[in-house]
Amino acid sequence: MKKLNLFLIKSYLGPLALTFFISVFILVLQLLWKYIDDLVGKGLESTIIAELMFYATMQVIPMALPLAILLASLMTFGSLGENYELTAIKAAGISLPKAMKPLIVITIILSIAAFGFSNNILPYANLQFYSIFKDIQHAKPEMEIKEKEFSNGIADFSIKVDKKDKESNLLRGVMIYDQRGQNIESNNVTLADSGRLQVSKDKTQMILTLFDGVRYDERNDILKPEKNSIEHQKLRKDIFKEQINLVDLQGFGFNRSDNQGLASIGAMKNLKQLKSDIDSFQIQKNNQIARLTKTTINFFPSFDKINNQNNNTHLSNRQALTLNELSDQQKEIAIETALHRVRSDKNAIDNQIRLININENKIRKHTIEIHRKYTLSFACFIFFFIGAPLGAIIRKGGLGMPVVISVLFFIAYYIIDTMGIKMAREGIWPVYLGLWLSSVIILPIGIFLTYQSTTDSSLLSSDALLAYFKKFIKREKYDLTNRLDS
């Protein structure tokens, strides 16, 4: 029995490692392809790209591990069935559940490790990945000027050159449009015979030296209504032999920033932090509800106050008399004052409800992250009990049929899981229902397949499907013949 266990473990660990790395590679490529537009042309160093790839790999492990377990278990038992090794095992008096025991232990260990990974490592990986990616998004591409094309790499500047001399590093036929100035409508054009573009040593400024040129500066003060009049239109022409321009390049290139702003997101926290923050949000929500209740009580009189006012008929008559004595203008002012008070009260109530909804949304998102840590481990366990019995039933190994079936199961699981998370995040469904919906649907399939495999069912085998298809065609022909005869 020990030799059999070692044989099954070796047969399982090889495909598991292979499919895991293939799944991680494909998912990382898919993730990077999603953000390719934000990565290209930023002049990133190889160390930054390697760091981003590392954290991207950590991010996709929760999705790659269940897929790898499903595919590896299906390949292992499919290969055993195809080579009649599974038949020999059963002939020796060892049932399929008993043969699966060592692999079940490995799957349980992987599920526990997956929970530890999602609770301790994944939050840090998410924080670092999105922090680096945010800094990459804010980085501007390096200044690159092409011949006979306007370059807008620098804000408020548009530069065009006729020719670039690579040997002397000179720019020939330079044209520059300068649109700087918030309150000035400017039409600033500089034409130069040649120029040289350099970047300072600290890379904070661009030094543009122009030779033999002319600068036209036409500005209209847009803050004055009579801006189009002649006295408020300014035109200036400067002829120069040499002109040096300094342009601030702050923000160009990649700079690491503080990631504290992202640390408040639920995906960046472990289980302990999530529960602590949920308690804090719940306290804030309860305080806001109490404040809203107190506010509404002050806005609307209670039944006791109304009864006391009704009993005090003298006061009511005096108030009514005072109102009747008001002039039309005074009545209009009183109505406007009352409407203003009502609008102010409504805005106060709406603001309190908005704060309550914000905390409710935070609680919901943090609760989703808590359930996610458990659903990952449970998905690993479920997919093993789908792949192993399914492989024993179809008896096909390799990367052909197992890959197709595994991908179909995984896509179905992923679609259901995505739909459930979206419903839970929007508050349409309870969080536990949205997060566990996919597991609840897939679990009965695993139980059914395990039962079918232990009873040596021919479900999904190619011979059984072919026989069923032939029987179906024969029955349809028979029914068609009967209808034509009648």
C-alpha positions as CSV (number, residue, x, y, z in Angstrom):
1,M,0.0,0.0,0.0
2,K,2.9,2.4,0.8
3,K,4.3,1.8,-2.7
4,L,0.9,2.5,-4.2
5,N,0.6,5.7,-2.2
6,L,4.1,6.9,-3.3
7,F,3.3,6.0,-6.9
8,L,0.0,8.0,-6.8
9,I,1.8,11.0,-5.2
10,K,4.5,11.0,-7.8
11,S,2.0,10.7,-10.5
12,Y,0.0,13.6,-9.1
13,L,2.8,16.1,-8.1
14,G,4.4,16.2,-11.5
15,P,1.2,17.3,-13.4
16,L,0.3,19.6,-10.5
17,A,3.6,21.5,-10.7
18,L,3.4,21.6,-14.5
19,T,-0.2,22.9,-14.7
20,F,0.4,25.3,-11.9
21,F,3.3,27.1,-13.7
22,I,1.4,27.1,-17.0
23,S,-1.7,28.5,-15.3
24,V,0.4,31.2,-13.5
25,F,2.1,32.1,-16.8
26,I,-1.1,32.5,-18.8
27,L,-2.8,34.5,-16.1
28,V,0.2,36.8,-15.6
29,L,0.2,37.5,-19.4
30,Q,-3.5,38.1,-19.3
31,L,-3.1,40.6,-16.4
32,L,-0.2,42.4,-18.0
33,W,-2.0,42.5,-21.4
34,K,-4.9,44.3,-19.6
35,Y,-2.5,47.1,-18.4
36,I,-0.2,47.1,-21.5
37,D,-1.2,50.6,-22.5
38,D,-0.1,52.0,-19.1
39,L,3.3,50.2,-19.3
40,V,4.5,50.9,-22.8
41,G,6.7,53.9,-23.4
42,K,7.4,54.8,-19.8
43,G,11.2,54.1,-19.9
44,L,10.9,51.7,-16.9
45,E,14.0,50.0,-15.5
46,S,14.3,46.3,-15.7
47,T,14.3,46.1,-11.8
48,I,10.9,47.9,-11.7
49,I,9.4,45.5,-14.4
50,A,10.8,42.5,-12.6
51,E,9.3,43.7,-9.3
52,L,5.9,44.3,-11.0
53,M,6.0,40.8,-12.6
54,F,6.8,39.2,-9.2
55,Y,3.9,40.8,-7.4
56,A,1.6,40.1,-10.5
57,T,2.6,36.5,-10.1
58,M,1.6,36.6,-6.4
59,Q,-1.7,38.1,-7.4
60,V,-2.8,35.4,-9.8
61,I,-1.9,32.4,-7.5
62,P,-5.4,32.3,-5.9
63,M,-6.9,31.8,-9.3
64,A,-4.1,29.5,-10.7
65,L,-4.0,27.0,-7.8
66,P,-7.6,25.7,-8.0
67,L,-7.3,25.4,-11.8
68,A,-4.0,23.5,-11.4
69,I,-5.5,21.1,-8.9
70,L,-8.5,20.4,-11.1
71,L,-6.3,19.8,-14.2
72,A,-3.7,17.8,-12.4
73,S,-6.2,15.5,-10.7
74,L,-8.0,15.0,-13.9
75,M,-4.8,14.2,-15.8
76,T,-3.5,11.9,-13.1
77,F,-6.6,9.7,-12.8
78,G,-7.4,9.9,-16.5
79,S,-3.9,8.6,-17.3
80,L,-4.3,5.8,-14.7
81,G,-7.6,4.8,-16.3
82,E,-6.3,5.0,-19.8
83,N,-3.3,2.7,-19.0
84,Y,-5.5,0.3,-17.1
85,E,-3.6,1.0,-13.9
86,L,-6.7,2.1,-12.2
87,T,-8.3,-1.2,-13.2
88,A,-5.4,-3.1,-11.7
89,I,-5.7,-1.1,-8.5
90,K,-9.4,-2.0,-8.2
91,A,-8.7,-5.6,-9.0
92,A,-6.3,-5.7,-6.1
93,G,-9.3,-4.9,-3.8
94,I,-8.5,-1.2,-3.3
95,S,-11.4,1.1,-3.9
96,L,-11.1,4.5,-5.6
97,P,-11.8,6.5,-2.4
98,K,-9.1,4.5,-0.6
99,A,-6.6,5.1,-3.4
100,M,-7.4,8.8,-3.3
101,K,-6.6,9.2,0.4
102,P,-2.9,10.3,0.0
103,L,-3.9,12.8,-2.6
104,I,-6.7,14.0,-0.4
105,V,-4.2,14.7,2.3
106,I,-2.0,16.7,-0.1
107,T,-5.1,18.6,-1.2
108,I,-6.0,19.5,2.4
109,I,-2.4,20.7,3.0
110,L,-2.6,22.8,-0.2
111,S,-6.0,24.2,0.9
112,I,-4.5,25.2,4.3
113,A,-1.5,26.7,2.6
114,A,-3.8,28.6,0.2
115,F,-5.6,30.1,3.2
116,G,-2.3,31.2,4.8
117,F,-1.2,32.7,1.5
118,S,-4.4,34.7,1.0
119,N,-4.3,35.9,4.6
120,N,-0.7,36.8,5.0
121,I,1.1,37.2,1.6
122,L,-1.6,38.2,-0.9
123,P,-2.6,41.5,0.9
124,Y,1.0,42.6,0.9
125,A,1.4,41.6,-2.8
126,N,-1.8,43.5,-3.7
127,L,-0.5,46.6,-1.9
128,Q,2.9,46.5,-3.6
129,F,1.5,45.7,-7.1
130,Y,-1.1,48.5,-7.1
131,S,1.3,50.9,-5.5
132,I,3.9,50.3,-8.3
133,F,1.3,50.4,-11.0
134,K,-0.2,53.7,-9.7
135,D,3.3,55.2,-9.8
136,I,3.8,53.9,-13.4
137,Q,0.5,55.4,-14.4
138,H,1.6,58.8,-13.1
139,A,4.9,58.6,-14.8
140,K,5.2,60.5,-18.1
141,P,7.1,59.1,-21.1
142,E,10.5,60.5,-21.9
143,M,10.7,63.4,-24.3
144,E,11.1,62.1,-27.8
145,I,11.1,64.4,-30.8
146,K,10.5,63.0,-34.3
147,E,11.3,64.7,-37.5
148,K,8.5,66.7,-39.2
149,E,6.0,65.8,-36.5
150,F,4.6,67.8,-33.6
151,S,5.6,66.4,-30.2
152,N,3.3,67.0,-27.2
153,G,5.4,65.2,-24.6
154,I,5.7,68.3,-22.5
155,A,2.6,69.9,-21.1
156,D,1.7,73.3,-22.8
157,F,4.4,72.9,-25.4
158,S,4.2,71.6,-28.9
159,I,7.6,71.1,-30.7
160,K,8.4,70.3,-34.3
161,V,11.8,69.9,-36.1
162,D,12.5,69.5,-39.8
163,K,15.6,67.4,-39.3
164,K,17.7,65.8,-36.5
165,D,21.5,65.7,-36.9
166,K,22.6,62.7,-34.9
167,E,26.3,63.5,-35.2
168,S,26.2,67.1,-33.9
169,N,23.0,66.5,-31.9
170,L,21.5,69.6,-33.5
171,L,17.8,70.1,-34.4
172,R,17.2,71.9,-37.7
173,G,14.2,74.0,-38.5
174,V,12.7,74.3,-35.0
175,M,9.1,75.4,-34.4
176,I,7.7,75.8,-30.9
177,Y,4.2,76.6,-29.8
178,D,4.0,77.8,-26.1
179,Q,0.5,77.9,-24.6
180,R,1.5,78.5,-20.9
181,G,-0.5,81.0,-18.8
182,Q,-3.9,80.2,-17.1
183,N,-5.5,83.7,-17.4
184,I,-3.9,84.6,-20.7
185,E,-5.0,83.5,-24.2
186,S,-1.6,83.3,-25.8
187,N,-0.4,82.6,-29.3
188,N,3.3,82.2,-28.7
189,V,5.4,80.9,-31.6
190,T,9.2,80.5,-31.8
191,L,11.0,79.8,-35.0
192,A,14.7,79.0,-35.0
193,D,17.2,77.9,-37.6
194,S,18.7,75.3,-35.2
195,G,18.7,74.2,-31.6
196,R,20.0,71.7,-29.1
197,L,17.9,69.8,-26.6
198,Q,19.5,68.6,-23.4
199,V,18.4,67.3,-20.0
200,S,20.0,68.5,-16.8
201,K,22.1,66.1,-14.7
202,D,19.4,65.8,-12.0
203,K,16.8,65.3,-14.7
204,T,14.6,68.0,-13.3
205,Q,14.9,70.5,-16.2
206,M,15.1,70.4,-20.0
207,I,17.6,72.8,-21.5
208,L,16.6,74.0,-25.0
209,T,19.1,76.2,-26.7
210,L,18.0,77.9,-29.9
211,F,20.1,79.7,-32.5
212,D,19.2,82.4,-35.1
213,G,15.5,82.7,-34.5
214,V,12.5,84.9,-34.0
215,R,9.8,84.8,-31.3
216,Y,6.3,86.0,-31.9
217,D,4.2,86.7,-28.8
218,E,0.5,87.7,-29.1
219,R,-1.6,87.7,-26.0
220,N,-5.1,88.8,-25.1
221,D,-6.2,89.3,-21.5
222,I,-9.3,87.1,-21.1
223,L,-10.1,88.5,-17.7
224,K,-11.2,91.8,-19.2
225,P,-14.4,92.0,-21.2
226,E,-12.9,94.4,-23.7
227,K,-10.1,91.9,-24.5
228,N,-10.7,92.2,-28.3
229,S,-10.1,95.9,-28.3
230,I,-6.9,97.2,-29.7
231,E,-5.5,98.5,-26.4
232,H,-5.7,95.1,-24.8
233,Q,-4.1,93.2,-27.6
234,K,-0.4,92.8,-27.3
235,L,2.0,91.7,-30.0
236,R,5.7,91.3,-29.5
237,K,8.5,90.2,-31.8
238,D,12.0,89.3,-30.6
239,I,14.9,88.4,-32.8
240,F,17.7,86.5,-31.2
241,K,21.1,84.9,-32.0
242,E,21.0,82.5,-29.1
243,Q,18.2,81.8,-26.6
244,I,18.2,79.4,-23.7
245,N,14.9,78.0,-22.4
246,L,14.5,76.0,-19.2
247,V,11.4,73.7,-18.9
248,D,10.5,71.9,-15.6
249,L,10.5,68.2,-16.1
250,Q,9.1,67.3,-12.6
251,G,6.9,64.3,-12.9
252,F,8.8,62.7,-15.9
253,G,10.1,59.2,-15.3
254,F,9.2,56.8,-12.6
255,N,9.2,57.7,-8.9
256,R,8.1,55.6,-6.0
257,S,5.5,57.1,-3.7
258,D,4.0,56.4,-0.3
259,N,1.4,53.5,-0.5
260,Q,-0.4,54.5,2.7
261,G,-3.4,55.7,0.6
262,L,-3.9,52.1,-0.7
263,A,-3.5,50.4,2.6
264,S,-7.1,51.2,3.6
265,I,-8.5,49.0,0.8
266,G,-9.9,45.7,2.0
267,A,-7.8,43.6,-0.5
268,M,-4.7,44.9,1.2
269,K,-5.5,43.6,4.7
270,N,-5.3,40.3,6.5
271,L,-8.1,38.6,8.5
272,K,-7.3,40.4,11.8
273,Q,-7.2,43.8,10.2
274,L,-10.4,43.2,8.3
275,K,-12.3,42.2,11.4
276,S,-10.9,45.1,13.4
277,D,-11.9,47.6,10.7
278,I,-15.3,46.1,10.3
279,D,-15.9,46.7,14.1
280,S,-14.8,50.3,13.7
281,F,-17.0,50.9,10.7
282,Q,-20.0,49.3,12.6
283,I,-19.4,51.6,15.5
284,Q,-19.4,54.6,13.2
285,K,-22.5,53.4,11.5
286,N,-24.4,52.9,14.8
287,N,-23.3,56.4,15.9
288,Q,-24.6,57.9,12.7
289,I,-27.9,56.0,12.9
290,A,-28.3,57.3,16.5
291,R,-27.4,60.8,15.3
292,L,-29.9,60.6,12.4
293,T,-32.6,59.4,14.8
294,K,-32.0,62.3,17.2
295,T,-32.0,64.7,14.3
296,T,-35.3,63.5,12.9
297,I,-36.9,63.7,16.3
298,N,-35.9,67.3,16.6
299,F,-37.2,68.0,13.1
300,F,-40.6,66.5,13.6
301,P,-42.7,67.0,16.7
302,S,-43.8,64.0,18.8
303,F,-47.4,63.1,19.5
304,D,-47.0,64.4,23.0
305,K,-46.0,67.8,21.8
306,I,-48.9,67.8,19.3
307,N,-51.4,66.9,22.0
308,N,-50.1,69.6,24.3
309,Q,-50.4,72.2,21.6
310,N,-54.0,71.0,20.8
311,N,-54.9,71.3,24.5
312,N,-53.5,74.9,24.6
313,T,-56.3,76.3,22.4
314,H,-55.7,79.8,23.6
315,L,-52.1,79.7,22.3
316,S,-53.3,78.1,19.0
317,N,-55.9,80.7,18.5
318,R,-53.4,83.5,19.2
319,Q,-50.9,82.0,16.8
320,A,-53.6,81.7,14.1
321,L,-54.7,85.3,14.7
322,T,-51.1,86.4,14.5
323,L,-50.7,84.6,11.2
324,N,-54.0,86.1,9.8
325,E,-52.8,89.6,10.8
326,L,-49.7,89.3,8.6
327,S,-49.6,91.1,5.3
328,D,-49.1,89.3,2.0
329,Q,-45.5,90.1,1.8
330,Q,-44.9,88.9,5.4
331,K,-46.8,85.7,4.6
332,E,-44.5,85.1,1.6
333,I,-41.4,85.7,3.7
334,A,-42.8,83.2,6.3
335,I,-43.4,80.6,3.7
336,E,-40.0,81.1,2.1
337,T,-38.4,80.8,5.6
338,A,-40.3,77.5,6.2
339,L,-39.3,76.1,2.9
340,H,-35.7,77.0,3.6
341,R,-35.9,75.3,6.9
342,V,-37.4,72.2,5.3
343,R,-34.7,72.1,2.6
344,S,-32.0,72.5,5.2
345,D,-33.5,69.7,7.3
346,K,-33.7,67.4,4.2
347,N,-30.1,68.1,3.3
348,A,-29.0,67.3,6.9
349,I,-30.9,64.0,6.7
350,D,-29.6,63.1,3.3
351,N,-26.0,63.8,4.5
352,Q,-26.5,61.5,7.5
353,I,-27.9,58.8,5.2
354,R,-25.0,59.2,2.8
355,L,-22.5,58.7,5.6
356,I,-24.4,55.6,6.8
357,N,-24.3,54.2,3.3
358,I,-20.6,54.8,3.0
359,N,-19.9,52.9,6.1
360,E,-22.3,50.1,5.0
361,N,-20.4,49.9,1.7
362,K,-17.1,49.6,3.6
363,I,-18.4,46.9,5.8
364,R,-19.7,45.0,2.8
365,K,-16.4,45.2,0.9
366,H,-14.4,44.1,4.0
367,T,-16.7,41.2,4.6
368,I,-16.3,40.1,1.0
369,E,-12.6,40.0,1.5
370,I,-13.0,37.8,4.6
371,H,-15.2,35.3,2.7
372,R,-12.8,35.3,-0.2
373,K,-10.0,34.0,1.9
374,Y,-12.1,30.9,2.8
375,T,-13.6,30.4,-0.6
376,L,-10.1,30.0,-2.2
377,S,-9.3,27.1,0.1
378,F,-12.6,25.5,-0.3
379,A,-12.4,25.8,-4.1
380,C,-9.1,23.9,-4.1
381,F,-10.8,21.1,-2.2
382,I,-13.9,21.0,-4.4
383,F,-11.9,21.0,-7.7
384,F,-9.9,17.9,-6.6
385,F,-13.2,16.0,-6.0
386,I,-14.3,17.0,-9.5
387,G,-11.1,16.3,-11.3
388,A,-10.1,13.0,-9.7
389,P,-13.4,11.1,-10.2
390,L,-14.0,12.7,-13.6
391,G,-10.6,11.5,-14.7
392,A,-11.4,8.0,-13.5
393,I,-14.6,8.1,-15.5
394,I,-13.4,9.5,-18.9
395,R,-10.1,7.6,-18.7
396,K,-8.2,10.1,-20.8
397,G,-4.8,11.5,-19.8
398,G,-2.4,14.0,-21.3
399,L,-3.2,17.6,-22.1
400,G,-6.0,17.0,-24.6
401,M,-9.5,16.2,-23.2
402,P,-8.5,17.0,-19.6
403,V,-7.6,20.6,-20.5
404,V,-10.9,21.1,-22.4
405,I,-13.0,19.8,-19.5
406,S,-11.0,21.6,-16.8
407,V,-11.3,24.9,-18.7
408,L,-15.0,24.5,-19.1
409,F,-15.5,23.8,-15.4
410,F,-13.2,26.6,-14.4
411,I,-14.9,29.1,-16.7
412,A,-18.3,28.2,-15.3
413,Y,-17.0,28.5,-11.7
414,Y,-15.4,31.9,-12.5
415,I,-18.5,33.3,-14.2
416,I,-20.7,32.3,-11.3
417,D,-18.2,33.6,-8.7
418,T,-17.8,36.9,-10.5
419,M,-21.6,37.3,-10.7
420,G,-22.0,36.5,-7.0
421,I,-19.3,38.9,-6.0
422,K,-20.8,41.7,-8.0
423,M,-24.3,41.1,-6.5
424,A,-22.8,41.1,-3.0
425,R,-20.7,44.2,-3.6
426,E,-23.7,46.1,-4.8
427,G,-25.8,45.0,-1.9
428,I,-28.3,43.1,-4.0
429,W,-27.5,39.8,-2.3
430,P,-26.1,39.0,1.1
431,V,-22.4,38.7,1.2
432,Y,-22.3,35.0,2.2
433,L,-24.7,34.1,-0.7
434,G,-22.7,36.0,-3.3
435,L,-19.4,34.6,-2.2
436,W,-20.4,31.0,-1.7
437,L,-22.8,30.7,-4.6
438,S,-20.2,29.2,-6.9
439,S,-19.0,26.7,-4.3
440,V,-22.6,25.7,-3.5
441,I,-23.3,25.0,-7.2
442,I,-20.0,23.1,-7.9
443,L,-20.0,21.0,-4.7
444,P,-23.0,18.8,-5.7
445,I,-21.3,18.2,-9.0
446,G,-18.2,16.9,-7.2
447,I,-20.3,14.7,-4.9
448,F,-22.2,13.3,-7.9
449,L,-19.0,12.6,-9.9
450,T,-17.4,10.9,-6.9
451,Y,-20.4,8.7,-6.4
452,Q,-20.4,7.8,-10.1
453,S,-16.7,6.9,-10.1
454,T,-17.0,4.7,-7.0
455,T,-19.8,2.7,-8.7
456,D,-17.8,2.3,-11.9
457,S,-20.2,4.3,-14.0
458,S,-19.5,4.8,-17.7
459,L,-20.7,8.3,-17.6
460,L,-18.9,10.6,-20.0
461,S,-16.8,7.8,-21.5
462,S,-16.4,8.0,-25.2
463,D,-18.0,4.6,-25.8
464,A,-21.0,5.4,-23.7
465,L,-21.5,8.7,-25.4
466,L,-21.2,7.1,-28.8
467,A,-23.7,4.4,-27.9
468,Y,-26.1,6.9,-26.5
469,F,-25.8,9.1,-29.6
470,K,-26.4,6.1,-31.9
471,K,-29.5,5.1,-29.8
472,F,-30.8,8.6,-30.0
473,I,-30.4,8.8,-33.8
474,K,-32.1,5.4,-34.2
475,R,-35.0,6.5,-32.1
476,E,-35.5,9.7,-34.0
477,K,-35.4,7.8,-37.3
478,Y,-38.0,5.4,-36.0
479,D,-40.3,8.2,-34.8
480,L,-39.9,10.0,-38.2
481,T,-40.8,6.8,-40.1
482,N,-43.9,6.3,-37.9
483,R,-45.1,9.9,-38.6
484,L,-44.6,9.5,-42.4
485,D,-46.5,6.2,-42.4
486,S,-49.4,7.8,-40.5
